[in-house]
Amino acid sequence: MTQQISGATPQAGQPGGKLTEFQSLGHRLVRFGQALQSEATTVAELTRLANACGISLRLRATVESGEQP
């Protein structure tokens, strides 16, 4: 899934088309958020994307009790 971010093209950064540090972080955070919403994203990919944002991802699986629909 690819989403264009308004004003976040490489030309929006520093002269020469480079992104600022904050713009680059913003791109990584958006990609991480998109991956979190996708059912097709693997835990390994989520971990990689989180690490790229400086986030330590910790997941825990639990069993739900009760009746299943």
N, C-alpha and C positions, 0 to 999 in steps of 0.2 A: 504494500500500500504506500503510495507516494503522495505527499501533500505539499503544495507550494505554500510557503510562508510569505506573507506580504512584507515587502521591504527587507527580506533576508537573503537576497541574492548576493553573490560575492562582490558585485559592484557597490553594494551598500556599505561596505567596510572601508578600510583604509585605502588611500590611493594605491593603484596598482592591482586592485581587486582582492586584496587580502582582508579577511574578516578580523574584527577585533577579538580579543580574548572572550569578552562577554557574549558577542554574537556567536562565536564558535560554541561556547557552553550552551547557549540557547538552542542551537541546532541539535546538539547532543541530547539535551533534555526533552525536546520535542520528539525526537526519534525514540527515546526511551519510553515516553508516554504513549506513543503509538504502539510500540511493542507490547506494553502492558495491556492494552486493549484488544490485542489480537490473540485469538485462541490458538493460532498456529505457531506462536513464538515459543521457542524452547527455553528451558531454565538456563541453559548455557548461554544463549543469546541475551537473555535478560541480565544475567550476571555480567557479561561482557559490556553491555550498554550502560549498566549502572556504574561499573568501575570507570568507564570513560567519563562519567559525570562526577566522579569523586564520591559515589554513593556505595556504601557497603551493604549489599543486598543479602538479607537473611530470610529464608523461607522456612516455614514449618508446615508439615502436612498433618491434618487431624481427621479423625473419623467422625462423621456426623452420626448421632444416634437418633432413633425415631424411624417413622415410616417413610419410605421413599414414594414419591408421587407416581 
